[in-house]
Amino acid sequence: MAHTDALAAGEPALAHIQTLPSWLLNRASARGRRLVSDALARDGLRMPHHAVLSAVADLGPVAQAELGRTTGFDPKDMVGILNDLQAEDLVTRAPDPADRRKNAITLTEEGRRRLGRLTELGDEANEALLAALSPAERRLFLALLARIVDEG
């Protein structure tokens, strides 16, 4: 039913909005972020820490600027995230041998261990997010979400 038809038929405006795919996706996304954020907090870190540790694991040693471009974090935010990770001995920052003006970021053994723990926690949170769906529904849901994302 079109929006104007729904309103003309007496459907409350808010009830209509709450049935829209954009509303439902936003609510599901907020729930997912909350579940993952709470899970990662049990290990004392946040989602940006997990994203940066993951990127360093895949790319390291990696220049700080490249890490920012890859993860999409603002350079000022990246400095804070890396400061946090370095303070916990999860990454090292050292001058890049190829260009001493740049820092190369590397995962430490403790960083690799913590990344494994964060991955487990994130997986558990995503399991909780999708708990209401059967395995077949999960596969379909994820395939449909991927199609929506790929259109953008």
N, C-alpha and C positions, 0 to 999 in steps of 0.2 A: 504494500500500500504506500503510495507517495505521501510525503510529509503533510502536504496540504489536505489530502484526502483523510489521513489519520486524524488530523486536528478537527476537520469537519465532522468526522464520525464520532467525535467526543473523546478521543484518546487523549489523556493528559500529555502535555508536551514533554515533561521530564520522563515519563514512561516510554515515550517514543525514542527519545535520545538514548535511554538506557538499553535499547534493543539494537542500536546501530553497531555494525562491526567495529568501527573506530573506537567507540566507547568500550566495548567488551575487550578489544585488544589492549587498550590502555589499562584497563583494570587488571587484566591478566599479567601484563607487563609489570605493573606496580607490585602485584603479589609476588611475581618471580623475583624481582629486584629485592624485595623485602626478605624473602626466604633465603636467597643467596647471601645477601648482606649480613643477615643474622648468623648464618652458618659460618661465614668467613670470620666474623667477629669473635667466634668461639676460639679461633686461633690467633686473635689479636690483630688481624689485618682487614683491609677493605678491598672492594672489587678492583679499584685501580692498581693496588699492589699485585693482585693476582694476575691482572692483564699484563702488567710490565714484567713480572717474573716469567710468565708464559712466553712473552715475546723475546726476552733475553735467552731463555732456554732454546728457542728455535733459531735465533739469529746470532747469539753471542759468539765471540766478543763483538759488540755492536757499538757504533758511535751513538752518543747521547742524542744528537739531532735526528739520526735515522730512527732511533727508538721512538722519539716523539712523533715523527711522521707516520710510522707504522701503526702506532697505537691510537693516534689522533689526539693525544693530550697536548695541551698548550705547553710551550717550553717552561713557563714559570711553574706550572703544576708538576711537570716532569721533574724539575729540580727537587721539589718537596717530596715527591714519591720516592725518588732515588735516595734522598737523604734518609727517609724512614727505612728503606730497605738496607742501606749501608749500615745504619745504626744497629740493625738487628743481625748484621753479618750475613745477609742474604745475597748481596751483590758486592762486587768491587768496582771501583772507578779508578782507572789508571790512564796516563797519557797513551794515546794510540801510537804504536810504533811507526805506523805509516804516515801519521801526521800529528806531531806532538802538540798542536794547537787544539786537538780534539780529545775528548775522553772516550775510552773504550769501556763498555760495561760488560762484566762477566758474572755469571752465576757461580756462587760458592757451593760447596758440598751441602752446607746447611740450607742454602737457598733451594737446591734441588730437592732436598728432603721436605722442606716446607711447601714447595710447589706441589709435590705429591699429595701432601695432606690437604692443601687448599683444593686441589682437584677432586679429592674424595668428598670433601665437604660440599663443594659446588654440585657434584653429581647427586649427592643425597638430597640437596635442596631442590634440584630439578626433578628428582624422583617424587618428592612430596608435591611439587607443583602439578605433576601429571598423574597423581595417584588415582584420581577419579576416572581415568581412561583405561580401557583395556589395551593390551599390547598392540592389537590391530588398529585401534583408534589412535594410539600414540603415533604409530607410523604414518597414518593418514594425516593426522593433525600437523606433524612436522613437515611432511611433504607439501601440504597446502600452505603452511607458513612460508616455507622456502620459496614457493612460487610467488607469493605475494611480495616477499622481499626482493626477489629477482626482477620483478616488474619495475621497482623503484630505481 
